[in-house]
Amino acid sequence: MEYTVCDEARTNWRMAQCVETGVRVSLADGVTPALEFMLRCGVPREVAMRVLSGPRFGRHAPAGRVVR
């Protein structure tokens, strides 16, 4: 499977798209190719590792704040 690096001007949108694509790559081809793709896209390693480690490592609401 061939993957291309995102190169749009808006960093946040670009990074979000690369992360979403990385998740799809992990489901299709595994974590290692997904991590490599995300790093080539410029996603910080700690973000890529957290996303690819599963939902329990995702962002959490700040203490004292209820999310509904």
N, CA, C and O atoms as a GROMACS GRO file, in nm:
protein
  272
    1MET      N    1   0.085  -0.117   0.000
    1MET     CA    2   0.000   0.000   0.000
    1MET      C    3   0.089   0.124   0.000
    1MET      O    4   0.182   0.133   0.080
    2GLU      N    5   0.062   0.219  -0.089
    2GLU     CA    6   0.142   0.340  -0.102
    2GLU      C    7   0.078   0.454  -0.024
    2GLU      O    8  -0.043   0.475  -0.032
    3TYR      N    9   0.159   0.529   0.053
    3TYR     CA   10   0.109   0.641   0.131
    3TYR      C   11   0.187   0.764   0.093
    3TYR      O   12   0.308   0.757   0.070
    4THR      N   13   0.120   0.877   0.086
    4THR     CA   14   0.187   1.002   0.055
    4THR      C   15   0.184   1.091   0.177
    4THR      O   16   0.095   1.080   0.262
    5VAL      N   17   0.282   1.180   0.186
    5VAL     CA   18   0.291   1.272   0.298
    5VAL      C   19   0.202   1.392   0.269
    5VAL      O   20   0.202   1.445   0.158
    6CYS      N   21   0.127   1.434   0.370
    6CYS     CA   22   0.039   1.550   0.356
    6CYS      C   23   0.124   1.676   0.344
    6CYS      O   24   0.228   1.687   0.409
    7ASP      N   25   0.082   1.772   0.260
    7ASP     CA   26   0.160   1.895   0.249
    7ASP      C   27   0.074   2.020   0.240
    7ASP      O   28   0.116   2.119   0.180
    8GLU      N   29  -0.046   2.018   0.296
    8GLU     CA   30  -0.132   2.135   0.297
    8GLU      C   31  -0.075   2.243   0.389
    8GLU      O   32   0.007   2.214   0.476
    9ALA      N   33  -0.118   2.366   0.369
    9ALA     CA   34  -0.062   2.479   0.442
    9ALA      C   35  -0.104   2.485   0.589
    9ALA      O   36  -0.024   2.527   0.673
   10ARG      N   37  -0.225   2.446   0.622
   10ARG     CA   38  -0.272   2.459   0.760
   10ARG      C   39  -0.224   2.343   0.844
   10ARG      O   40  -0.267   2.229   0.824
   11THR      N   41  -0.136   2.370   0.937
   11THR     CA   42  -0.071   2.267   1.016
   11THR      C   43  -0.169   2.183   1.096
   11THR      O   44  -0.160   2.061   1.092
   12ASN      N   45  -0.262   2.244   1.169
   12ASN     CA   46  -0.352   2.166   1.253
   12ASN      C   47  -0.440   2.074   1.170
   12ASN      O   48  -0.458   1.957   1.205
   13TRP      N   49  -0.495   2.126   1.060
   13TRP     CA   50  -0.578   2.043   0.973
   13TRP      C   51  -0.492   1.934   0.911
   13TRP      O   52  -0.534   1.818   0.903
   14ARG      N   53  -0.374   1.970   0.867
   14ARG     CA   54  -0.282   1.876   0.805
   14ARG      C   55  -0.246   1.765   0.903
   14ARG      O   56  -0.248   1.647   0.869
   15MET      N   57  -0.213   1.804   1.026
   15MET     CA   58  -0.175   1.703   1.125
   15MET      C   59  -0.293   1.613   1.158
   15MET      O   60  -0.276   1.492   1.173
   16ALA      N   61  -0.413   1.670   1.170
   16ALA     CA   62  -0.531   1.588   1.199
   16ALA      C   63  -0.554   1.486   1.088
   16ALA      O   64  -0.585   1.370   1.115
   17GLN      N   65  -0.538   1.528   0.964
   17GLN     CA   66  -0.555   1.437   0.851
   17GLN      C   67  -0.449   1.327   0.853
   17GLN      O   68  -0.479   1.211   0.826
   18CYS      N   69  -0.326   1.364   0.885
   18CYS     CA   70  -0.218   1.264   0.892
   18CYS      C   71  -0.241   1.164   1.005
   18CYS      O   72  -0.214   1.045   0.990
   19VAL      N   73  -0.291   1.212   1.118
   19VAL     CA   74  -0.321   1.122   1.230
   19VAL      C   75  -0.433   1.026   1.191
   19VAL      O   76  -0.425   0.907   1.217
   20GLU      N   77  -0.539   1.079   1.129
   20GLU     CA   78  -0.650   0.993   1.086
   20GLU      C   79  -0.602   0.888   0.986
   20GLU      O   80  -0.639   0.771   0.996
   21THR      N   81  -0.520   0.930   0.891
   21THR     CA   82  -0.466   0.835   0.794
   21THR      C   83  -0.378   0.733   0.864
   21THR      O   84  -0.382   0.615   0.831
   22GLY      N   85  -0.297   0.778   0.961
   22GLY     CA   86  -0.212   0.687   1.037
   22GLY      C   87  -0.291   0.580   1.110
   22GLY      O   88  -0.249   0.465   1.116
   23VAL      N   89  -0.405   0.619   1.165
   23VAL     CA   90  -0.491   0.521   1.232
   23VAL      C   91  -0.541   0.417   1.132
   23VAL      O   92  -0.543   0.298   1.161
   24ARG      N   93  -0.582   0.464   1.014
   24ARG     CA   94  -0.628   0.370   0.910
   24ARG      C   95  -0.514   0.278   0.866
   24ARG      O   96  -0.536   0.159   0.843
   25VAL      N   97  -0.393   0.333   0.854
   25VAL     CA   98  -0.278   0.251   0.817
   25VAL      C   99  -0.253   0.146   0.924
   25VAL      O  100  -0.222   0.031   0.892
   26SER      N  101  -0.266   0.183   1.052
   26SER     CA  102  -0.241   0.086   1.159
   26SER      C  103  -0.341  -0.029   1.154
   26SER      O  104  -0.305  -0.144   1.181
   27LEU      N  105  -0.466   0.002   1.119
   27LEU     CA  106  -0.566  -0.103   1.110
   27LEU      C  107  -0.540  -0.196   0.992
   27LEU      O  108  -0.564  -0.317   1.000
   28ALA      N  109  -0.489  -0.140   0.883
   28ALA     CA  110  -0.465  -0.220   0.762
   28ALA      C  111  -0.331  -0.291   0.763
   28ALA      O  112  -0.322  -0.407   0.723
   29ASP      N  113  -0.226  -0.221   0.809
   29ASP     CA  114  -0.090  -0.273   0.793
   29ASP      C  115  -0.010  -0.288   0.921
   29ASP      O  116   0.100  -0.343   0.919
   30GLY      N  117  -0.063  -0.240   1.032
   30GLY     CA  118   0.007  -0.253   1.159
   30GLY      C  119   0.061  -0.122   1.211
   30GLY      O  120   0.060  -0.020   1.142
   31VAL      N  121   0.108  -0.126   1.334
   31VAL     CA  122   0.151  -0.006   1.405
   31VAL      C  123   0.281   0.051   1.348
   31VAL      O  124   0.293   0.173   1.336
   32THR      N  125   0.376  -0.032   1.312
   32THR     CA  126   0.505   0.018   1.264
   32THR      C  127   0.491   0.102   1.137
   32THR      O  128   0.543   0.213   1.133
   33PRO      N  129   0.422   0.054   1.033
   33PRO     CA  130   0.405   0.139   0.916
   33PRO      C  131   0.326   0.267   0.947
   33PRO      O  132   0.353   0.372   0.889
   34ALA      N  133   0.230   0.257   1.038
   34ALA     CA  134   0.152   0.375   1.076
   34ALA      C  135   0.240   0.478   1.146
   34ALA      O  136   0.231   0.597   1.117
   35LEU      N  137   0.324   0.432   1.237
   35LEU     CA  138   0.416   0.523   1.307
   35LEU      C  139   0.510   0.589   1.208
   35LEU      O  140   0.532   0.710   1.215
   36GLU      N  141   0.566   0.513   1.117
   36GLU     CA  142   0.658   0.568   1.017
   36GLU      C  143   0.587   0.673   0.932
   36GLU      O  144   0.643   0.779   0.904
   37PHE      N  145   0.464   0.644   0.890
   37PHE     CA  146   0.387   0.740   0.810
   37PHE      C  147   0.365   0.868   0.888
   37PHE      O  148   0.389   0.977   0.836
   38MET      N  149   0.320   0.856   1.012
   38MET     CA  150   0.290   0.975   1.092
   38MET      C  151   0.414   1.059   1.117
   38MET      O  152   0.407   1.182   1.114
   39LEU      N  153   0.526   0.995   1.142
   39LEU     CA  154   0.650   1.070   1.163
   39LEU      C  155   0.693   1.143   1.037
   39LEU      O  156   0.740   1.256   1.044
   40ARG      N  157   0.677   1.080   0.920
   40ARG     CA  158   0.709   1.146   0.793
   40ARG      C  159   0.618   1.266   0.769
   40ARG      O  160   0.658   1.364   0.706
   41CYS      N  161   0.496   1.258   0.819
   41CYS     CA  162   0.400   1.369   0.805
   41CYS      C  163   0.432   1.484   0.900
   41CYS      O  164   0.379   1.594   0.883
   42GLY      N  165   0.517   1.461   0.997
   42GLY     CA  166   0.550   1.565   1.093
   42GLY      C  167   0.471   1.559   1.223
   42GLY      O  168   0.475   1.653   1.302
   43VAL      N  169   0.400   1.450   1.245
   43VAL     CA  170   0.328   1.433   1.371
   43VAL      C  171   0.433   1.408   1.480
   43VAL      O  172   0.518   1.320   1.463
   44PRO      N  173   0.429   1.482   1.590
   44PRO     CA  174   0.526   1.458   1.697
   44PRO      C  175   0.519   1.312   1.746
   44PRO      O  176   0.411   1.254   1.755
   45ARG      N  177   0.635   1.256   1.775
   45ARG     CA  178   0.644   1.115   1.815
   45ARG      C  179   0.552   1.084   1.934
   45ARG      O  180   0.486   0.981   1.934
   46GLU      N  181   0.549   1.172   2.034
   46GLU     CA  182   0.467   1.142   2.153
   46GLU      C  183   0.318   1.138   2.118
   46GLU      O  184   0.242   1.060   2.175
   47VAL      N  185   0.275   1.222   2.024
   47VAL     CA  186   0.135   1.220   1.980
   47VAL      C  187   0.106   1.091   1.905
   47VAL      O  188   0.006   1.024   1.930
   48ALA      N  189   0.194   1.057   1.812
   48ALA     CA  190   0.175   0.935   1.732
   48ALA      C  191   0.172   0.812   1.823
   48ALA      O  192   0.086   0.725   1.805
   49MET      N  193   0.262   0.805   1.918
   49MET     CA  194   0.267   0.690   2.009
   49MET      C  195   0.140   0.681   2.093
   49MET      O  196   0.087   0.572   2.116
   50ARG      N  197   0.092   0.796   2.141
   50ARG     CA  198  -0.030   0.796   2.224
   50ARG      C  199  -0.150   0.749   2.141
   50ARG      O  200  -0.230   0.668   2.187
   51VAL      N  201  -0.162   0.800   2.018
   51VAL     CA  202  -0.275   0.762   1.933
   51VAL      C  203  -0.269   0.614   1.898
   51VAL      O  204  -0.371   0.545   1.903
   52LEU      N  205  -0.151   0.566   1.864
   52LEU     CA  206  -0.138   0.427   1.820
   52LEU      C  207  -0.139   0.327   1.936
   52LEU      O  208  -0.150   0.207   1.914
   53SER      N  209  -0.128   0.378   2.059
   53SER     CA  210  -0.130   0.289   2.175
   53SER      C  211  -0.271   0.252   2.218
   53SER      O  212  -0.288   0.162   2.300
   54GLY      N  213  -0.370   0.319   2.165
   54GLY     CA  214  -0.508   0.285   2.197
   54GLY      C  215  -0.579   0.394   2.270
   54GLY      O  216  -0.517   0.490   2.315
   55PRO      N  217  -0.710   0.382   2.283
   55PRO     CA  218  -0.791   0.488   2.340
   55PRO      C  219  -0.761   0.518   2.487
   55PRO      O  220  -0.783   0.631   2.532
   56ARG      N  221  -0.713   0.423   2.561
   56ARG     CA  222  -0.687   0.450   2.704
   56ARG      C  223  -0.572   0.548   2.724
   56ARG      O  224  -0.555   0.600   2.834
   57PHE      N  225  -0.492   0.574   2.619
   57PHE     CA  226  -0.381   0.668   2.629
   57PHE      C  227  -0.414   0.802   2.564
   57PHE      O  228  -0.326   0.889   2.554
   58GLY      N  229  -0.537   0.820   2.521
   58GLY     CA  230  -0.577   0.945   2.456
   58GLY      C  231  -0.585   1.059   2.555
   58GLY      O  232  -0.557   1.044   2.674
   59ARG      N  233  -0.625   1.175   2.504
   59ARG     CA  234  -0.640   1.292   2.590
   59ARG      C  235  -0.751   1.271   2.690
   59ARG      O  236  -0.851   1.206   2.661
   60HIS      N  237  -0.733   1.325   2.806
   60HIS     CA  238  -0.834   1.318   2.911
   60HIS      C  239  -0.876   1.459   2.948
   60HIS      O  240  -0.798   1.553   2.933
   61ALA      N  241  -0.998   1.474   2.997
   61ALA     CA  242  -1.046   1.605   3.041
   61ALA      C  243  -0.964   1.650   3.160
   61ALA      O  244  -0.923   1.568   3.241
   62PRO      N  245  -0.939   1.780   3.172
   62PRO     CA  246  -0.868   1.832   3.289
   62PRO      C  247  -0.941   1.796   3.418
   62PRO      O  248  -1.063   1.784   3.419
   63ALA      N  249  -0.867   1.780   3.526
   63ALA     CA  250  -0.926   1.743   3.654
   63ALA      C  251  -1.032   1.845   3.694
   63ALA      O  252  -1.012   1.966   3.679
   64GLY      N  253  -1.144   1.795   3.745
   64GLY     CA  254  -1.251   1.880   3.791
   64GLY      C  255  -1.350   1.920   3.683
   64GLY      O  256  -1.451   1.984   3.713
   65ARG      N  257  -1.323   1.883   3.561
   65ARG     CA  258  -1.413   1.918   3.451
   65ARG      C  259  -1.490   1.796   3.407
   65ARG      O  260  -1.431   1.691   3.379
   66VAL      N  261  -1.621   1.808   3.400
   66VAL     CA  262  -1.706   1.698   3.359
   66VAL      C  263  -1.734   1.708   3.209
   66VAL      O  264  -1.776   1.812   3.160
   67VAL      N  265  -1.709   1.599   3.138
   67VAL     CA  266  -1.736   1.595   2.995
   67VAL      C  267  -1.859   1.510   2.972
   67VAL      O  268  -1.866   1.396   3.018
   68ARG      N  269  -1.958   1.566   2.902
   68ARG     CA  270  -2.083   1.492   2.877
   68ARG      C  271  -2.105   1.473   2.732
   68ARG      O  272  -2.205   1.413   2.692
   0.00000   0.00000   0.00000
